[in-house]
Amino acid sequence: MEFTNILEMNFEKKVIDISGKKMKTKKDFILSLAKQAIEILKKKLEYQNRHTTHEFRIIFSTIAHEKKELMQWWADCLDTL
């Protein structure tokens, strides 16, 4: 995946929406963001000129991984009902 730019971030809808044209699978990718993730991204954008794109990608990867773990945790909770 190419670097996510500011135009793909929709803080009002709380998502990052990446066109399938930029994705290896050629499918659109929408990542829901928690308010904490949005705060982190906004802070990161403030420092964008001072930091590398690689650092931003690391943060994005961490957020996506944490969401996956949260979804698994929730699914496991539902299994216990």
C-alpha positions as CSV (number, residue, x, y, z in Angstrom):
1,M,0.0,0.0,0.0
2,E,1.3,3.4,-0.8
3,F,1.6,6.2,1.8
4,T,-1.8,7.4,3.0
5,N,-2.3,11.0,2.3
6,I,-4.4,13.6,4.1
7,L,-7.2,13.4,1.4
8,E,-7.8,9.8,2.3
9,M,-8.4,10.6,6.0
10,N,-12.0,11.6,6.9
11,F,-11.9,12.6,10.5
12,E,-15.6,13.5,10.5
13,K,-16.6,10.0,9.4
14,K,-13.7,8.5,11.5
15,V,-12.3,6.5,8.6
16,I,-9.3,6.2,6.2
17,D,-10.7,5.5,2.7
18,I,-8.1,4.3,0.3
19,S,-9.0,3.8,-3.4
20,G,-8.6,0.3,-4.9
21,K,-6.2,1.9,-7.4
22,K,-3.6,2.2,-4.7
23,M,-4.2,-1.2,-3.2
24,K,-2.4,-4.4,-4.3
25,T,-5.8,-6.2,-4.3
26,K,-7.4,-3.4,-6.4
27,K,-10.3,-3.3,-3.9
28,D,-11.2,-0.2,-2.0
29,F,-10.0,-0.3,1.6
30,I,-11.8,1.5,4.5
31,L,-10.3,1.5,7.9
32,S,-12.5,2.7,10.8
33,L,-10.7,4.8,13.3
34,A,-11.2,5.2,17.0
35,K,-11.1,8.7,18.4
36,Q,-7.8,7.9,20.0
37,A,-6.4,6.9,16.6
38,I,-7.7,10.2,15.1
39,E,-6.0,12.2,17.8
40,I,-2.7,10.4,17.1
41,L,-3.0,10.9,13.4
42,K,-3.8,14.6,13.8
43,K,-0.7,15.0,16.0
44,K,1.3,13.1,13.5
45,L,0.1,15.4,10.7
46,E,1.2,18.4,12.7
47,Y,4.7,17.0,12.7
48,Q,4.6,15.7,9.1
49,N,7.3,18.1,7.9
50,R,9.6,17.0,10.6
51,H,9.2,13.2,10.4
52,T,9.4,10.6,7.6
53,T,6.6,8.8,5.8
54,H,8.0,5.6,7.1
55,E,7.2,6.6,10.7
56,F,3.6,7.4,9.7
57,R,3.3,4.0,8.0
58,I,4.4,2.3,11.2
59,I,1.7,4.2,13.2
60,F,-1.0,3.2,10.5
61,S,0.2,-0.4,10.7
62,T,-0.1,-0.4,14.5
63,I,-3.6,1.0,14.4
64,A,-4.7,-1.6,11.9
65,H,-3.2,-4.4,13.9
66,E,-4.8,-3.2,17.1
67,K,-8.2,-3.1,15.4
68,K,-7.8,-6.7,14.3
69,E,-7.0,-7.7,17.9
70,L,-10.0,-5.8,19.2
71,M,-12.3,-7.4,16.7
72,Q,-11.1,-10.9,17.7
73,W,-11.5,-10.0,21.4
74,W,-15.1,-8.9,20.7
75,A,-15.9,-12.1,18.6
76,D,-14.5,-14.2,21.5
77,C,-16.8,-12.3,23.9
78,L,-19.8,-13.0,21.7
79,D,-19.0,-16.7,21.7
80,T,-19.3,-16.8,25.4
81,L,-23.0,-15.6,25.3
